[in-house]
């Protein structure tokens, strides 16, 4: 998949590749919403792999919507791309799957001077509580919410999910190496679920100084080619 990205500003990272691989496990179907789509990578990869899905994507930044539209055209895919604030936008439909790599950097983290990066990365652009409550409102019965977040905030994620009437069903923790703490959590949550949470085996990014076999395979399946846009 060819994907335009801005030379300066938010550029996708391995986080979204891992989230894409995690989301594929649930075999998305029906109406899908990609929240904070950036250049569109997550939703478009899923649309490529599961052509029958009806994809919508939303981003608060006009520049991102422009780029996502270019990537939709570049890859000959169909999607409804929305410019708007997810927390405030009035959707006409509900969704079977909501997927998102939301902003989760904490306020205490040193902020970039780049305004695009600030909006894309920091949680004040879309606080966790607003993200979860709006997602719950938009999900169909038995719908899935699949997202990634900072592992250190797992207690808050569980508490806020419960308040939003969402049941966390799957968690997979990501570590840079086997001897390092987890930096990222891949999470699925559902409405009206009574199942116990499944803690999947951890995923490790590096073995010595090279990507692990699993990470290499994820990148191979994603098969993306980044192209610069001014």
N, C-alpha and C positions, 0 to 999 in steps of 0.2 A: 504494500500500500504506500503510495506517495503522499507525503504530508508536508504542506507548507507551514513554516514557523517563522516568526519574526526574528531578525538578527538580534534585536534588543528587546527585552521583555520576557514574559513567561514562556519557558520551553519545557515540554514534557520531560519527565524523568523516568527512572526505572519503576517508581511507585505505580504509575498508571499501567505499565506492562504487567506488573504482578497482579494488580486489580483486574485487569482484562483476563488474565489466566484464571483467577479465582472465579470471576463471573461466568466464564465458559463452563465451569463445573456444574452450574445450575441450569444449563441449557435454556437461555432466555427465549421467551415466546410472547406473542401478543403485543400489547402497547408498552413501549419502553421510553423512559425519560432519562436523559443524561444531564445531570445538574452541574453547572459550572464547566461547560464543555471545553473551554480553551480553544484549541485548534480543531477539536472534534474527534480526537484520536480514539477515545474509549468507545463512544457510541458507534462510530464508523467501523471500527474493527469488529464489533459485535454484529453490526448490520451485514458486513461482508461474510462473516461465518454463519450467521443465521438469517438468511435473506427474507424469510417470511415475516420477521418482526416489523412492526410499524414504529419507526424511530422518530422521537422528538428530542431536541436538545435546546438548553437555555443557558445564556451567559449574560452577565450584567454589563460586560464591556463590548461596546460597538466594534472595536477592532477584532475581538475574538469571533464575534458573529460573522464578520466579513471573511475572516480566514477559514472558519468552518464551512461557510458556503462555497468558498473556492475549493476546499478539500472534498466536499460532496461532489462537485462537478468534476474535479480531477479524477476521481475514482468511480465515476458513473453510478453513484448510489442515489437513493431517494431518502429524504429526511425533511422534517419540519423544524426549521431553525428559528429560535425565538430570542429577541433582544429584550431582556427584562430582569428584574430582581426576583429571584426565585421565591423569597419569603413573602413578597407582596403581589406577585403576578397572579391574575385570576385565570386559572386553567378551565377549559370547558370539558375536559375529559379526566378520567382516572386511569391509573396505570397498573399493569401486571408486574412490571419491574421498574425500579428506580435505581440508577447506578450513579456513583459520584466519587470523585476525588476532591472533596471539599477543602477549603482553606482551613488549616488547623494549627498554624504557628501561633504560639502564645504571645500575649502582649509584651511580656518581658524580653522576648527575643529581639535582638538588634534588627531594626527595619532597614530595608533597602530604600534608597532615594528614588528608585524607579516606581512611579505611581501604579503602573500596570502590575508590577510584581507585588506591591503591597496588597492590592485588591485580590490577587490570585492566591496569596499565601497565608494572609493573617486572618484569624478566626473572627475578628470584629467585622469583617466583610459579610460573613454568614455564621453567626454564633451557632454552636452545636445544638442548643435547645431549639432555636428557630428551624434549623435544618431538619431535625428529627420530627418535630411537631407538624411542620408543613408536609413532610414526606408521608407521615402517617395519614394525614388528611387526604392526600392524593392517591393513596394505594387502594387497589381493589381488595376485597376480602381474599385472604390467603396470598396477597401480593408479597413481593420480595423487595427489600431495600438492601443493596449491596454497595458497600463503601469501604474506604480505608481511613485510618485516623492514627494519631500519635499514640503509641502503646502506653506511654506514661499517663495518659488520661483515661485509661480503661475503666476505672471506678466511676468517673463522671459519665462515661458513655453508657454504662449499664444502668445507672440511676436515671439519667435523662431518657433513655429508651423505655424504661418501665413507666415513667411519667407520661410518655407519649403513647402508651398502650402498645408498644412494640416489644416482641420477644426476641432476644438475641438467640439465634439458632446455631451459628457457626462462627468460630474465630480461628484465624491462623496468624501466628506471630512471625514477623520477619526479623532476622538478625543479619548484620553484616558478616559476622563470622561466628563460629560455634562458641567462642569464649567471650562474646560481646552480648550486652543486654539488647533486648528487642527494641527496635526503633519505630516499627510500624505494625499496625494490626489490620488484618483484612477481616471484614465482618459482614455477616448476613443477618438480617432481622426480618420478622414476618408479623403480620397481623393475625390475630386469632389462632396462634400456634400454642400447643400445649406440650411440645416436645422439649426434652432437655437439651441444653447447649452442647454442641460437639466441639471439642478443642482439637483441631487438626494438628498433624505433625508440623513442627516449625520448618520454615524455609530459610536457608542460609545463602547469602549472596556470593561470598567469596571463600575459596579454599586456597590458603596462602595468598598469592597475589593475582589469581585468575578467577573468573566467574565459575561457579560450580556447574556441574553437568545439567542440573535442573534449570538453572537460570539461562544457560545457553540454549536449552530446548525451548524455553518460553520465548526468548528473543527470535528464535528461528521460526516458531509458529506465527508470531506477530508479523514478522517479515515487513518491517516498515523502512521507508527511505525518507529521511528528512531533507527538505529543500528550503533554502533561505528566502524570505520575503522581506523587503525593506521595511 
